[in-house]
Amino acid sequence: MSQFPLLSSPVKLGSMLLKNRMITTSMSPGHDYTDEEGQPTLRFYNYLEERAAGGTALICQTVCFYPRLKSQLNHLHPLPLGYGEEHLPHLSKMAEVVHKHGGLIVGQPYAVHDWKPAPEEKEEYWGPSTLSVSKHSPKPMTKEHIRIFKENIVQCCVILQKAGWDGVEVMAGVGGILNRFMSPATNDRTDEYGGSLENRCRLTVEVMAEIKKACGEDYPMIVRWSPVDFIKGSLTMEESLQIVKILEEAGAVLHNLAPGWHETSVPLTIKDVPEGYWSWISEEIKKVAKIPVATAYRNTDPFSMEEILAKDKADVIAGLRYNIADPEFAKKVMEGRPEDINKCICCCRCLDDVISQGKPLNYCGVNPRLGEELETPLAQAKQSKKVMVIGSGPGGLAAAVTAARRGHKVTIYERGPRLGGCLVMSAIFSPIYDRLNTYYKTLLKKHPEVKVHLNTAVTPAQVTREKPDAVIVAIGGHPIDLKVPGAEGGNVVKSHDFLELLNGNPPQKPGIINKVMYNCGSVFLKFFYTPDLARTFMGKFPWPLGKKIAIIGGGLPGCELAKEMMHYGRELVIIEEKKKIGHDVGGSDRFHIVSAFKKSPRVTMETLTKVKAITRAGVKVVHEDGSEAFHQAKTVAVTLGFEKNMELAEALKGRVSEVYAVGDCSNPARMADATKAGYKAACQI
């Protein structure tokens, strides 16, 4: 019997029959996925095909529904054009690459951010009225604007139908134009499009009616909308339950629910949100719905997904990041191979790059092949080579597995007692990071030809003796030291001290208690470590981090530490030289992390502040204006990040014909950068 009988079962959405209950939600993959003509590139076609081949039942894909001049295509959200007959060839090909693997594709005219009523005009933030919930003040739409807007959407749907797409998705959520009409927080019109709930939903209903008129009664229409938006003065759940009936009578075949708006201050997708949390919304909607209901956001685990369906909280699981992390997610579920799934760790790198920075969808914390779809499938090596991988962090593991898959003879050397490198330490502060380590361990079991040597610190002489054809150095970076009086004191804990402790190499700290605790702790953790055990110990005992902690460095490492310690009720002061706390934290996380710090009475933040000295009682600091202060602290945690560590890689040049340095040792950055670098290095051998 299948482990996931409900998740693997078919479901009917109008005239569409989905082979399982896993669908992808819409998102623009950004630059490099469309060309200067607004046509998909080969990368885009391969991206879609990989996910269809991976078993995804239905792909929802955004398209541009209103005319753009060529000079306007280089936009924050570059989309495949879909409003004219001239776009049929590329739209037809997009449908073909999905259909040939038994998948379905629906198009979403992307009416979320901006719009323009004429090609020569610039894109602007339009809405029903000037009421705003953000810094943007919408331009009120006249009746003529509304007519053109509806006409644009309907024309796009007609083109999609001609191109063989299986249906359309009406975007009436996340604070888009239709959603702004629905909400009393952004709609104070006094005509037939404002006032009552019926009037506020009128534009959405008219759009759906005209789509049905143009495309036929049986052409499926999904509606993506936000019954709970966390916007002050917006929709109530009582109103949302009434909207269910309105949308169903208008012809919807699926309620695809999206909690919140883009302007929402509540965390929606970050790792702090519990798995499957937002299914409470779909559960409420299902109480009155007569058509299937999809839940979205923070669905990354197949067991949780199955439980949501089993408890009748939803009929369909919608998401994107689970599919970005592993394009074969659905296939592995259908085949009963959950251990082989490369689960999303909710690092939000994908969202940060595309939405916050206007970059292409090239980086994922766990999937190094993202953005490399031009190589489909992964090319086999012309010649099998002997490869040494030194270090087993995310970059080293990605390199080792990729090299083995390409046919090379791979050996991993790890100086610690277990695989994972920095993942071992990261999993203490963010348990979800252990997913990646577990995934690679599972892969290595299925690649018994990959040899692993633990407790082995590699030297240049050893490399010479082994005579490899290629070496990938992934040993991590050097921790950045704090060079002030007292920085080597017994009350100072450096970020690398944790990893050394876990590796059985106790840091040599002054003081009898420190020596006893570090030595005993390192022996115990070397043999009995689990992330949960280490986390429980830190939560219950004020060692090695005391009850009052000064965190030096307000970047990502410092924020992760502070966030965890805050939950344990510790008193914290975060000291950062730069202007912002979380300056290197992705946009999806930073707002929520810093907001939590601001709300906590136990957290103090000091920016534009330098450490002058550390004493047994705390930290002396100097502010930008020259004023000094002293912060009491039992423990001083130094989390300044890492710098390059290229000594070993440089020493091997000339000894080995191919030497690659990946991850923090060559480019201290985020996890996605390390896994990508490891993958690309292995592809070059």
C-alpha positions in Angstrom: 0.0 0.0 0.0 1.2 3.5 -0.8 2.6 5.6 2.0 0.7 8.6 0.5 -2.6 7.2 -0.9 -4.4 10.6 -0.8 -1.5 12.7 -2.1 -1.0 10.2 -5.0 -4.7 10.0 -5.9 -6.2 11.8 -8.9 -8.6 14.8 -8.5 -10.9 16.4 -11.0 -11.0 20.2 -11.4 -13.8 20.9 -13.8 -12.8 19.2 -17.1 -9.2 18.7 -15.9 -8.2 15.4 -14.4 -5.0 15.7 -12.3 -3.0 12.5 -11.8 -2.1 13.5 -8.2 -2.8 16.3 -5.8 0.5 18.2 -6.0 0.5 21.4 -8.1 2.9 24.3 -8.4 1.9 27.9 -7.7 2.8 30.7 -10.0 6.0 32.8 -10.0 8.1 34.6 -12.5 11.5 32.9 -12.7 13.1 36.2 -13.5 15.7 37.3 -16.0 17.5 34.8 -18.3 14.3 32.8 -18.5 12.8 35.1 -21.2 14.7 36.8 -24.0 14.6 40.4 -25.3 11.6 39.5 -27.4 9.6 38.3 -24.3 9.9 34.6 -25.4 11.0 31.8 -23.1 14.6 30.7 -23.4 15.8 27.1 -23.6 16.4 27.3 -19.8 12.7 28.1 -19.3 11.5 25.2 -21.4 13.8 22.8 -19.6 12.8 24.2 -16.2 9.1 23.5 -17.0 9.9 20.1 -18.5 12.0 18.9 -15.5 9.0 19.6 -13.2 6.5 18.0 -15.5 8.8 14.9 -15.9 9.1 14.9 -12.1 5.5 14.1 -11.7 3.9 17.5 -11.0 0.2 17.2 -11.8 -0.4 20.8 -12.7 1.8 23.8 -13.3 0.4 27.3 -12.9 2.5 29.7 -14.9 2.4 33.5 -15.0 2.2 35.2 -18.4 2.2 38.9 -19.4 -1.4 39.7 -20.4 -1.0 43.4 -21.5 1.0 44.9 -24.4 4.6 45.9 -23.6 7.0 47.7 -25.8 10.3 45.9 -26.4 12.1 48.6 -24.4 9.9 47.7 -21.4 10.6 43.9 -21.3 13.6 44.2 -19.0 11.3 44.5 -16.0 11.4 43.2 -12.4 9.1 40.4 -13.4 10.1 39.4 -17.0 7.3 37.1 -18.2 6.6 35.2 -21.4 4.3 37.4 -23.5 0.8 36.0 -24.0 -1.5 38.6 -25.5 -1.2 38.2 -29.2 -1.3 35.6 -32.0 2.4 36.2 -32.5 3.0 34.6 -29.1 1.3 31.3 -30.0 4.5 29.5 -31.1 6.3 29.8 -27.8 3.1 29.4 -25.7 2.4 26.2 -27.6 5.9 24.9 -27.0 5.5 25.6 -23.3 2.3 23.5 -23.2 4.0 20.7 -25.3 6.9 20.2 -22.9 4.5 19.8 -20.0 2.0 17.6 -21.8 4.5 15.1 -23.1 5.1 14.0 -19.5 1.4 13.7 -18.6 1.3 17.1 -16.8 -1.2 19.9 -17.2 -0.5 23.6 -17.4 -2.7 26.7 -16.7 -1.8 30.3 -17.4 -2.2 33.1 -15.0 -2.5 36.6 -16.5 -0.2 38.3 -14.0 -2.3 41.0 -12.5 -0.4 41.4 -9.2 1.8 44.5 -9.3 1.6 47.0 -12.1 -0.4 47.4 -15.2 -0.8 49.9 -18.0 -3.8 50.7 -20.2 -1.8 51.3 -23.4 1.6 49.9 -24.8 3.3 53.3 -24.9 2.5 54.2 -21.3 4.6 53.2 -18.3 3.6 50.5 -15.9 2.1 51.9 -12.7 0.5 50.8 -9.5 -3.3 50.8 -10.3 -6.2 50.1 -8.0 -9.8 50.9 -7.3 -9.1 54.0 -5.3 -6.2 56.0 -3.8 -6.5 54.0 -0.5 -3.2 52.3 0.2 -1.7 49.9 2.7 1.8 50.5 1.6 4.1 53.3 0.5 2.6 53.1 -3.0 -0.4 55.3 -3.7 -2.5 53.6 -6.4 -3.9 55.3 -9.4 -7.7 55.0 -9.4 -9.1 53.1 -12.4 -11.8 54.7 -14.4 -14.6 52.7 -16.1 -12.5 52.9 -19.3 -9.5 51.5 -17.5 -11.6 48.7 -16.1 -12.9 47.9 -19.6 -9.4 47.7 -21.0 -8.1 45.7 -18.1 -10.8 43.1 -18.5 -10.2 43.0 -22.3 -6.5 42.4 -21.7 -7.1 39.5 -19.4 -9.7 37.9 -21.7 -7.6 38.3 -24.8 -4.7 36.6 -23.0 -7.0 33.7 -22.0 -8.1 33.2 -25.6 -4.5 33.1 -26.7 -3.6 30.5 -24.0 -6.5 28.3 -25.0 -5.5 28.5 -28.7 -1.9 27.5 -27.6 -3.3 24.3 -26.0 -3.0 25.4 -22.3 -5.4 23.4 -20.1 -7.0 26.3 -18.3 -6.4 29.7 -16.7 -5.9 31.0 -13.2 -7.5 34.3 -12.3 -5.2 36.1 -9.8 -7.5 37.7 -7.2 -5.1 37.4 -4.3 -1.9 38.6 -2.6 -2.9 42.2 -2.9 -3.1 42.3 -6.7 -5.5 44.6 -8.6 -8.6 42.3 -8.3 -7.8 41.7 -4.7 -7.5 45.5 -4.1 -11.0 45.8 -5.5 -12.3 43.1 -3.1 -10.8 44.6 0.0 -12.4 47.5 1.9 -8.9 48.5 3.0 -8.1 49.6 -0.5 -11.5 50.2 -2.1 -13.6 53.2 -1.1 -15.4 53.6 -4.5 -19.0 54.7 -4.5 -20.0 53.2 -7.8 -21.0 49.6 -8.6 -17.4 48.5 -8.0 -17.3 49.6 -4.3 -19.2 49.5 -1.1 -20.9 46.2 -0.6 -19.1 42.8 -0.8 -21.0 42.0 -4.0 -19.9 45.3 -5.5 -16.2 44.8 -4.5 -16.2 41.3 -6.0 -17.9 42.6 -9.2 -14.8 43.1 -11.2 -13.5 39.6 -10.5 -16.9 38.1 -11.4 -17.1 40.1 -14.6 -13.6 39.0 -15.6 -14.6 35.4 -15.0 -17.8 35.8 -17.0 -16.1 37.3 -20.0 -13.5 34.5 -19.9 -16.3 31.9 -20.0 -18.0 33.8 -22.8 -14.7 33.9 -24.9 -13.3 30.5 -24.1 -16.4 28.4 -23.4 -18.3 27.2 -20.4 -16.0 24.1 -19.9 -12.7 25.9 -20.0 -11.4 25.5 -16.5 -10.8 28.6 -14.3 -8.9 28.3 -11.1 -9.1 31.3 -8.8 -6.1 32.3 -6.6 -7.3 34.5 -3.7 -6.5 35.5 -0.2 -9.3 34.8 2.3 -7.0 35.9 5.2 -4.8 38.8 4.3 -3.6 40.2 7.7 -4.3 43.8 6.4 -6.0 46.1 8.9 -9.6 46.9 7.8 -9.6 44.3 5.1 -11.6 41.1 4.5 -13.1 39.3 7.5 -13.4 35.5 7.5 -17.2 36.0 7.4 -16.9 37.9 4.2 -14.4 35.4 2.8 -16.9 32.6 3.4 -19.4 34.5 1.3 -16.8 35.1 -1.4 -16.5 31.3 -1.7 -20.1 31.1 -3.1 -19.6 34.1 -5.3 -16.5 32.6 -7.0 -18.2 29.2 -7.4 -21.2 30.7 -9.0 -18.9 32.6 -11.4 -17.4 29.3 -12.5 -14.3 28.6 -10.4 -13.1 24.9 -10.4 -10.5 25.3 -7.6 -10.0 27.7 -4.7 -6.2 28.1 -4.7 -5.7 29.9 -1.4 -2.8 32.3 -0.8 -2.5 33.7 2.8 -1.6 37.3 3.1 -0.6 40.1 0.7 2.9 41.1 -0.4 2.5 44.0 2.0 1.6 41.7 5.0 3.9 42.0 8.0 3.0 38.5 9.3 5.7 35.9 8.4 4.2 33.6 5.7 6.9 31.4 4.1 10.0 31.6 6.3 11.3 28.6 8.2 9.9 29.9 11.5 6.4 29.2 10.3 5.4 25.6 11.2 5.1 23.0 8.4 1.6 23.0 7.0 0.5 25.9 9.3 -1.7 27.7 6.8 -4.0 24.7 6.2 -6.2 26.1 8.9 -7.4 28.6 6.3 -8.3 26.0 3.7 -10.0 24.0 6.5 -12.3 26.9 7.1 -13.0 27.5 3.4 -13.8 23.8 2.9 -16.6 24.0 5.4 -18.7 25.9 2.8 -16.9 25.1 -0.5 -18.5 22.8 -3.1 -15.4 22.6 -5.3 -11.9 21.5 -4.3 -9.7 23.7 -2.1 -5.9 24.0 -2.3 -3.7 25.1 0.6 -0.4 26.8 -0.1 2.8 28.1 1.7 5.1 26.1 4.0 4.2 22.7 2.5 7.5 21.0 2.0 7.1 17.6 3.7 5.1 14.8 2.1 4.0 13.3 5.4 2.6 16.6 6.5 0.9 17.0 3.1 -0.7 13.6 3.4 -1.9 14.4 6.9 -3.6 17.7 5.7 -5.5 15.7 3.1 -6.4 12.9 5.6 -7.8 15.4 8.1 -9.9 17.0 5.3 -8.2 20.4 5.7 -7.6 20.6 1.9 -8.1 18.7 -1.3 -5.0 19.8 -3.1 -1.5 20.8 -2.0 -0.2 23.9 -3.8 3.3 25.2 -3.6 6.4 26.2 -5.5 9.5 25.9 -3.3 9.1 22.2 -2.7 9.2 21.8 -6.4 12.1 24.2 -6.9 14.1 22.2 -4.3 13.3 18.8 -5.9 11.6 18.8 -9.4 11.0 15.0 -8.8 9.1 15.6 -5.5 5.8 14.3 -6.9 7.4 11.3 -8.6 9.2 10.2 -5.5 6.0 10.5 -3.5 4.1 8.4 -6.1 6.8 5.8 -6.0 7.0 5.7 -2.2 10.5 7.1 -1.9 10.2 10.0 0.6 13.7 9.4 1.8 15.0 10.4 -1.6 13.3 13.8 -1.6 15.6 16.8 -1.4 13.4 18.9 0.9 13.2 22.7 0.9 14.9 24.3 3.9 12.9 27.5 3.6 16.0 29.7 3.2 14.0 31.8 0.8 17.0 32.4 -1.5 14.7 31.8 -4.5 12.3 34.5 -3.4 15.0 36.9 -2.3 16.8 36.7 -5.7 13.8 37.0 -8.0 11.5 39.3 -6.0 13.8 41.4 -3.9 16.8 41.8 -6.2 15.4 41.2 -9.7 17.8 38.3 -10.3 17.0 35.1 -12.2 15.9 32.0 -10.4 19.4 30.4 -10.2 20.1 29.6 -6.6 18.5 27.2 -4.1 19.9 26.2 -0.7 19.5 22.5 -1.5 19.1 22.2 -5.3 22.4 23.2 -7.1 20.9 22.3 -10.5 18.5 25.1 -10.3 19.4 27.5 -13.1 21.6 24.8 -14.8 18.7 23.3 -16.7 20.6 23.8 -20.0 22.4 20.6 -19.0 19.5 18.1 -19.2 20.3 15.5 -18.2 23.6 15.8 -16.2 26.4 15.1 -18.6 28.5 12.0 -18.0 32.3 12.5 -17.7 34.3 11.5 -20.8 36.8 9.9 -18.6 36.4 8.5 -15.0 38.9 10.2 -12.7 40.0 9.8 -9.1 38.6 12.7 -7.1 39.3 13.8 -3.6 36.7 15.9 -1.9 38.2 17.6 1.2 35.4 18.7 3.6 31.8 17.5 3.8 29.8 20.7 4.3 27.1 21.6 1.7 29.6 22.5 -1.0 31.7 19.3 -0.5 28.7 17.0 -0.4 27.1 18.5 -3.5 30.5 18.2 -5.2 31.0 14.5 -4.1 27.5 13.3 -5.2 27.6 15.2 -8.5 31.1 13.9 -9.4 30.0 10.3 -8.5 26.8 10.6 -10.6 29.0 11.7 -13.5 31.1 8.5 -13.2 34.1 9.6 -11.2 35.8 7.6 -8.4 35.1 9.8 -5.3 36.5 9.8 -1.8 35.3 12.3 0.9 37.7 13.4 3.6 36.2 15.0 6.7 38.3 16.1 9.7 35.3 15.7 12.1 33.6 12.6 13.4 30.5 13.0 11.2 29.5 14.2 7.8 28.0 17.6 7.3 30.6 20.2 8.2 28.8 23.5 9.1 25.5 21.8 8.6 26.1 19.9 11.9 26.3 23.2 13.8 23.6 25.0 11.8 21.1 22.3 12.6 21.3 23.2 16.3 20.1 26.7 15.6 17.8 25.9 12.7 16.7 22.3 12.8 15.4 22.4 9.3 19.0 22.5 8.0 19.4 18.9 9.1 17.2 18.0 6.1 20.1 18.6 3.7 22.6 16.6 5.7 20.1 13.7 6.0 19.4 13.9 2.2 23.1 13.6 1.3 23.7 10.8 3.7 20.8 8.9 2.1 22.3 9.5 -1.4 25.7 8.3 -0.2 24.2 5.1 0.9 22.9 4.6 -2.6 26.4 5.4 -3.9 28.5 2.8 -2.0 31.3 3.5 -4.5 31.9 6.8 -2.8 34.4 6.3 0.0 34.2 8.3 3.2 37.1 8.9 5.7 36.1 10.6 8.9 38.4 12.1 11.5 40.9 12.8 8.7 42.6 16.2 8.4 44.1 16.2 4.9 47.6 17.6 4.3 49.4 18.4 1.0 51.7 15.5 1.6 48.7 13.1 1.9 47.3 14.4 -1.3 50.6 13.8 -3.0 50.5 10.2 -1.7 47.0 9.6 -2.9 47.7 10.8 -6.4 44.2 12.1 -7.3 43.4 13.5 -10.7 41.3 16.2 -9.2 40.8 17.7 -5.7 37.8 19.7 -4.5 38.6 21.7 -1.4 35.5 22.5 0.7 37.0 23.0 4.1 35.0 26.2 5.1 36.3 29.6 5.8 38.4 31.1 8.6 36.3 32.6 11.3 36.8 36.4 11.4 38.6 37.2 14.7 37.8 40.1 16.9 41.1 41.8 17.7 40.4 43.8 20.9 41.7 43.4 24.5 39.9 40.4 26.2 38.9 38.7 22.9 40.6 35.5 24.1 39.0 35.5 27.5 37.2 32.5 29.1 33.8 34.2 28.6 34.3 34.5 24.9 32.7 32.0 22.6 33.5 32.1 18.9 31.2 30.7 16.2 33.8 28.1 15.3 34.1 26.9 18.9 30.8 25.1 18.5 31.9 23.2 15.5 35.2 22.3 17.2 33.4 21.1 20.2 31.1 18.9 18.1 34.2 17.6 16.3 35.8 16.5 19.5 38.4 19.3 19.6 37.6 21.3 22.7 38.6 24.9 22.5 41.3 25.8 24.9 39.7 28.3 27.2 41.2 29.7 30.4 39.6 28.6 33.7 39.2 25.3 35.4 35.4 25.2 34.8 35.8 25.9 31.1 38.5 23.2 30.7 36.3 20.6 32.5 33.1 21.5 30.7 34.6 21.8 27.2 36.6 18.6 27.5 33.7 16.6 28.9 31.3 18.1 26.5 33.4 17.4 23.4 33.8 13.7 24.4 30.1 13.3 24.9 29.0 15.2 21.7 31.6 13.4 19.6 29.8 10.1 20.2 26.2 11.1 21.1 25.5 14.3 19.2 22.1 15.0 17.7 20.8 18.5 16.9 17.9 18.0 19.3 20.2 16.9 22.1 22.5 19.9 21.6 19.5 22.3 21.4 17.9 20.9 24.5 21.1 21.2 26.5 21.6 24.8 25.4 18.0 25.6 26.3 18.2 24.1 29.8 21.8 24.9 30.9 23.5 28.3 30.7 26.7 26.9 29.2 28.6 27.6 27.0 26.2 30.5 26.5 25.2 32.3 29.7 21.9 33.9 30.7 23.2 37.4 29.5 24.8 37.3 26.1 26.5 40.0 24.1 26.5 39.0 20.4 29.3 40.6 18.4 28.2 40.7 14.8 24.6 41.3 13.6 24.8 39.5 10.3 23.2 36.2 9.5 25.2 34.0 12.0 24.5 36.5 14.8 20.8 36.8 14.0 20.4 33.0 13.9 22.0 32.7 17.3 20.0 35.6 18.8 16.8 34.2 17.5 17.4 30.8 19.1 18.6 32.3 22.4 15.6 34.7 22.5 13.3 31.7 22.6 15.1 30.4 25.7 14.5 33.7 27.5 18.2 34.9 27.5 19.0 38.6 27.8 20.7 39.7 24.6 22.6 42.7 23.2 23.5 42.5 19.5 26.4 44.8 18.5 27.0 45.6 14.9 29.4 48.0 13.1 27.2 48.4 10.1 24.0 50.4 9.8 21.6 47.5 9.9 21.1 44.4 11.9 20.7 41.5 9.5 22.5 43.4 6.7 23.3 40.1 4.9 20.0 38.3 5.7 17.7 37.8 2.8 14.8 40.2 2.4 12.2 37.4 3.1 13.6 36.8 6.6 15.2 40.1 7.6 12.0 42.1 8.3 10.5 39.4 10.5 13.7 38.7 12.4 14.4 42.3 13.2 10.8 42.9 14.1 10.9 40.1 16.6 14.0 41.6 18.1 12.4 45.0 18.4 9.3 43.5 20.1 11.3 41.5 22.6 12.0 43.3 26.0 15.1 41.0 26.3 16.8 42.1 23.1 18.9 45.3 22.6 20.3 46.2 19.3 23.3 48.5 18.8 24.3 49.5 15.2 27.1 51.7 14.0 28.9 50.5 17.1 32.4 49.1 17.5 33.7 46.8 20.3 36.5 48.5 22.3 37.3 45.8 24.8 35.9 42.7 26.5 36.1 42.1 30.2 34.9 39.4 32.5 31.8 41.6 33.2 30.9 42.4 29.6 31.7 44.5 26.6 32.9 48.1 26.2 31.7 49.7 23.0 32.1 53.0 21.2 29.3 54.5 19.1 29.6 56.4 15.8 29.5 59.7 17.6 32.4 58.8 19.8 30.3 58.1 22.9 31.1 55.0 24.9 29.0 52.5 26.7 29.3 49.2 28.6 27.0 46.2 28.2 27.0 43.6 31.0 27.2 40.0 29.7 28.0 36.6 31.2 29.1 35.4 27.7 30.4 37.2 24.7 29.6 35.4 21.4 31.6 36.4 18.4 29.7 35.8 15.2 31.5 38.0 12.6 31.2 35.4 9.9 34.0 34.0 7.8 36.8 35.0 5.5 38.6 33.0 2.7 40.7 30.0 3.7 42.7 29.2 0.6 46.0 28.0 2.1 45.3 24.3 1.4 44.0 24.9 -2.1 47.0 27.1 -3.0 49.4 24.5 -1.6 47.9 21.8 -3.9 48.4 23.8 -7.1 51.2 22.1 -9.0 50.7 18.8 -7.1 47.4 18.0 -8.7 46.3 18.8 -12.3 42.8 20.0 -11.2 42.2 21.9 -8.0 38.9 23.5 -7.2 38.0 25.5 -4.0 34.3 25.8 -3.2 32.1 27.2 -0.5 33.2 29.5 2.3 36.9 28.7 1.8 36.9 30.6 -1.5 33.8 32.7 -1.3 32.1 33.1 2.1 28.4 33.4 1.4 25.1 31.6 1.8 24.4 27.9 1.7 23.0 28.1 -1.9 26.3 29.6 -3.1 28.3 26.7 -1.6 26.1 23.9 -3.0 26.1 25.6 -6.4 29.9 26.0 -6.4 30.3 22.3 -5.4 28.0 21.2 -8.2 29.7 23.4 -10.8 33.2 22.3 -9.8 32.2 18.6 -10.1 30.7 19.3 -13.6 34.1 20.6 -14.8 36.1 17.5 -13.9 
